[in-house]
Amino acid sequence: MSDKAQAALAIFESQAGSSDGHSDWMEIDQERINAFADATLDHQFIHIDPEKSAELSPYKTTIAHGFLTLSLLVHLTAQIPPRDPAVHEGMIMGVNYGLDKVRFPAPVPVNSKIRAERTLLSAELKAPNTIQLKTRVTIEIEGSDKPVCVAESLMRMIYA
């Protein structure tokens, strides 16, 4: 095992089960929702048509795509610094390895603010220079106790 990976693994293992903190708040406006609809070709009225949503949707306004919320996971969690910067010493790169579980318990109405909270669930050596982190990322909406997305994210940290 590389010395840097070994040192980082020990730090990560000591942090398992505890929160790394929160990102900044980010507003989800109609322009962002429309851009995501265009990029993914998902133009369902509940996302892009405020008038029809006001009339027919149970939310009475447009809402963000669940996958838009999920796609912001990387941006939001990148704002949360590591509790111990030493985990980045000797790191060449981090690679998004995938997701184990994703749920969207509540919608994100247009013009809402969201933020992420990240909790390290586990750290595991996958190769002599590679650590896999499993984190639970909870995306919350300002003013609500119910999360809008809960995802178990897998990241591989590759060390020199």
Secondary structure as UniProt FT lines:
FT   HELIX           3..15
FT   TURN            16..17
FT   STRAND          19..22
FT   STRAND          26..28
FT   HELIX           30..40
FT   HELIX           45..48
FT   HELIX           50..56
FT   TURN            58..59
FT   HELIX           66..71
FT   HELIX           73..78
FT   HELIX           85..88
FT   TURN            89..90
FT   STRAND          91..103
FT   TURN            110..111
FT   STRAND          112..127
FT   TURN            128..129
FT   STRAND          130..141
FT   TURN            142..143
FT   STRAND          149..159
//
